[in-house]
Amino acid sequence: MLVVGAGPAGASAAYFCARGGLNTILIEKNANIGDHTSVKIDSSPNINLDEIIRKYGLPVKNRVKISKWYAPSGKNFTLKSDSGEFYFKRGNHGDSYENIVSKMAIENGTKILTGINLIDVIEKENFEKVIVKSTTNELIIKPKLIVAADGGSSFFHKFVKKEDFKILAGYGISGYDFTSPDCSSIYLNSELLPGGYFYVVSCPNGLSSAGAVVDASKLKGDVKEYFKKFVESTDNLSELLEKKCVTSFRGFGYIFKMEKRFYKNLIFIGDAGGFMDPLLGYGMTPAILSSYLAYEVIKEGLEENMPVHSFVSEYDKKIKEYLNYDRYYQYREIFEQMENKDFEWLIDFANRLNKRIDLSRFIEGAFI
Ligand SMILES: Cc1cc2nc3c(=O)[nH]c(=O)nc-3n(C[C@H](O)[C@H](O)[C@H](O)COP(=O)(O)OP(=O)(O)OC[C@H]3O[C@@H](n4cnc5c(N)ncnc54)[C@H](O)[C@@H]3O)c2cc1C
């Protein structure tokens, strides 16, 4: 098995596969794992994830069951959720998700090559050879199966049909406290954050991470300016952010549809498979879930000596069952039509309704 890219998806896939007894190589183009992203906390919803996290001892910094949703006026609705969301530390620190899971993959027998870039493939009935390059060497790997986990602009996209949907632009800052339990706050404002939102992952002693997300097609100027403007115009935020910030981060989330998530002896996982959620841009949950589903299908296929083509298509079927985003595209369509007065109404309505019924149950049902 050759896994390309040691982000959360690739590190997880390599770990699951090596632990399951498969001969696994993981290649990463950067010299250090996690260099491709900043140190920050990514929060991501618990959608069929807690069992995998528990069973495989995946490194979660926290699990939070409360989120606060703010209308532009500051009115808010507190959502108490049974399933909750997980906080994952990202980046090149030794205790980030990708670093810990890569170490777990090595302990289970994965060979990791860093500072290695995939430069070419030799394709016949399958991808027979993969040519990779370090600063000093060129190597040829002959994999039985390739798992593409090389992010939203994967080397392998040229082989498949891909329909671009949306790019989300993000800018944020991180503090130093990544562990204490607290809550996520999400601020909605269609004028200051078109097609996006502002979030704060807080903790009792300060800040974990905060960021602005904006639909890139609606951006006028730098997304950092949207972050600054939102902070300046919102009570309580500037004080919290000024004191605790230690790093900043920025980037784009690529949301696209793929006709199928396999090609020959190759399967796509994580952002490379277009698994970022089209509504809010969460990518960690689907990165881990898609890597797990890939592992299950590969292990079963190899154990039963099935031809590679039949089990990679099995992966696509499973993906459609577990990571079906049809509803999320519809939610996004509605979200984009909402104006500030609609957010005010929504938060008011949620609060009024919540006095009469347990609304969390319904909201969870709609998303999970
Ligand atoms: C600003 C921002 C904030 C975000 N916040 C959140 C959040 O709060 N919650 C959440 O759930 N998600 C969030 N996301 C999305 C989340 O970061 C991604 O969904 C997640 O990183 C996907 O993991 P991945 O392993 O699929 O891809 P990546 O993390 O992109 O990893 C890909 C890896 O492949 C390597 N690579 C690339 N090309 C090659 C090659 N040719 N050869 C070898 N290696 C290669 C890269 O160096 C990298 O290590 C955010 C994204 C951005 C941009």
The ligand as an SDF file (V2000), in Angstrom:
LIG
                    3D

 53 58  0  0  0  0  0  0  0  0999 V2000
   -7.8820   27.8460    7.4020 C   0  0  0  0  0  0  0  0  0  0  0  0
   -8.5120   26.4930    7.5450 C   0  0  0  0  0  0  0  0  0  0  0  0
   -9.1910   26.1820    8.7300 C   0  0  0  0  0  0  0  0  0  0  0  0
   -9.7980   24.9170    8.8680 C   0  0  0  0  0  0  0  0  0  0  0  0
  -10.4760   24.6370   10.0160 N   0  0  0  0  0  0  0  0  0  0  0  0
  -11.0660   23.4300   10.1620 C   0  0  0  0  0  0  0  0  0  0  0  0
  -11.7820   23.1090   11.3500 C   0  0  0  0  0  0  0  0  0  0  0  0
  -11.8860   23.8980   12.3010 O   0  0  0  0  0  0  0  0  0  0  0  0
  -12.3510   21.8770   11.4440 N   0  0  0  0  0  0  0  0  0  0  0  0
  -12.2500   20.9500   10.4520 C   0  0  0  0  0  0  0  0  0  0  0  0
  -12.7970   19.8400   10.5770 O   0  0  0  0  0  0  0  0  0  0  0  0
  -11.5600   21.2250    9.3100 N   0  0  0  0  0  0  0  0  0  0  0  0
  -10.9870   22.4300    9.1430 C   0  0  0  0  0  0  0  0  0  0  0  0
  -10.2950   22.7040    7.9940 N   0  0  0  0  0  0  0  0  0  0  0  0
  -10.1940   21.6430    6.9810 C   0  0  0  0  0  0  0  0  0  0  0  0
   -9.0990   20.6410    7.3750 C   0  0  0  0  0  0  0  0  0  0  0  0
   -7.9080   21.3390    7.6320 O   0  0  0  0  0  0  0  0  0  0  0  0
   -8.8770   19.6380    6.2310 C   0  0  0  0  0  0  0  0  0  0  0  0
  -10.1020   19.0830    5.8660 O   0  0  0  0  0  0  0  0  0  0  0  0
   -7.9070   18.5260    6.6450 C   0  0  0  0  0  0  0  0  0  0  0  0
   -6.6170   19.0320    6.8110 O   0  0  0  0  0  0  0  0  0  0  0  0
   -7.8870   17.4400    5.5730 C   0  0  0  0  0  0  0  0  0  0  0  0
   -6.8700   16.5250    5.8270 O   0  0  0  0  0  0  0  0  0  0  0  0
   -6.1410   15.7290    4.6330 P   0  0  0  0  0  0  0  0  0  0  0  0
   -5.1980   14.8030    5.2800 O   0  0  0  0  0  0  0  0  0  0  0  0
   -7.1590   15.1960    3.7050 O   0  0  0  0  0  0  0  0  0  0  0  0
   -5.3870   16.8460    3.7890 O   0  0  0  0  0  0  0  0  0  0  0  0
   -4.2030   17.8050    4.2110 P   0  0  0  0  0  0  0  0  0  0  0  0
   -4.3070   18.1990    5.6400 O   0  0  0  0  0  0  0  0  0  0  0  0
   -4.1800   18.8940    3.1940 O   0  0  0  0  0  0  0  0  0  0  0  0
   -2.8830   16.9160    4.0530 O   0  0  0  0  0  0  0  0  0  0  0  0
   -2.3520   16.6110    2.7890 C   0  0  0  0  0  0  0  0  0  0  0  0
   -0.9060   16.1650    2.9860 C   0  0  0  0  0  0  0  0  0  0  0  0
   -0.3850   15.6930    1.7400 O   0  0  0  0  0  0  0  0  0  0  0  0
    0.9190   16.2590    1.5290 C   0  0  0  0  0  0  0  0  0  0  0  0
    1.1410   16.2900    0.0640 N   0  0  0  0  0  0  0  0  0  0  0  0
    0.5390   17.0770   -0.8550 C   0  0  0  0  0  0  0  0  0  0  0  0
    0.9890   16.7900   -2.0960 N   0  0  0  0  0  0  0  0  0  0  0  0
    1.8930   15.7940   -1.9640 C   0  0  0  0  0  0  0  0  0  0  0  0
    2.7070   15.0650   -2.8830 C   0  0  0  0  0  0  0  0  0  0  0  0
    2.6910   15.3200   -4.2060 N   0  0  0  0  0  0  0  0  0  0  0  0
    3.5610   14.1150   -2.4020 N   0  0  0  0  0  0  0  0  0  0  0  0
    3.5950   13.8440   -1.0540 C   0  0  0  0  0  0  0  0  0  0  0  0
    2.8440   14.5030   -0.1460 N   0  0  0  0  0  0  0  0  0  0  0  0
    2.0040   15.4590   -0.5930 C   0  0  0  0  0  0  0  0  0  0  0  0
    0.8080   17.6360    2.1940 C   0  0  0  0  0  0  0  0  0  0  0  0
    2.0830   18.1790    2.4770 O   0  0  0  0  0  0  0  0  0  0  0  0
    0.0220   17.2950    3.4500 C   0  0  0  0  0  0  0  0  0  0  0  0
    0.8350   16.8220    4.4820 O   0  0  0  0  0  0  0  0  0  0  0  0
   -9.7000   23.9610    7.8230 C   0  0  0  0  0  0  0  0  0  0  0  0
   -8.9990   24.2700    6.6410 C   0  0  0  0  0  0  0  0  0  0  0  0
   -8.4200   25.5230    6.5050 C   0  0  0  0  0  0  0  0  0  0  0  0
   -7.6870   25.8390    5.2270 C   0  0  0  0  0  0  0  0  0  0  0  0
  1  2  1  0
  2  3  1  0
  2 52  2  0
  3  4  2  0
  4  5  1  0
  4 50  1  0
  5  6  2  0
  6  7  1  0
  6 13  1  0
  7  8  2  0
  7  9  1  0
  9 10  1  0
 10 11  2  0
 10 12  1  0
 12 13  2  0
 13 14  1  0
 14 15  1  0
 14 50  1  0
 15 16  1  0
 16 17  1  0
 16 18  1  0
 18 19  1  0
 18 20  1  0
 20 21  1  0
 20 22  1  0
 22 23  1  0
 23 24  1  0
 24 25  2  0
 24 26  1  0
 24 27  1  0
 27 28  1  0
 28 29  2  0
 28 30  1  0
 28 31  1  0
 31 32  1  0
 32 33  1  0
 33 34  1  0
 33 48  1  0
 34 35  1  0
 35 36  1  0
 35 46  1  0
 36 37  1  0
 36 45  1  0
 37 38  2  0
 38 39  1  0
 39 40  1  0
 39 45  2  0
 40 41  1  0
 40 42  2  0
 42 43  1  0
 43 44  2  0
 44 45  1  0
 46 47  1  0
 46 48  1  0
 48 49  1  0
 50 51  2  0
 51 52  1  0
 52 53  1  0
M  END
$$$$
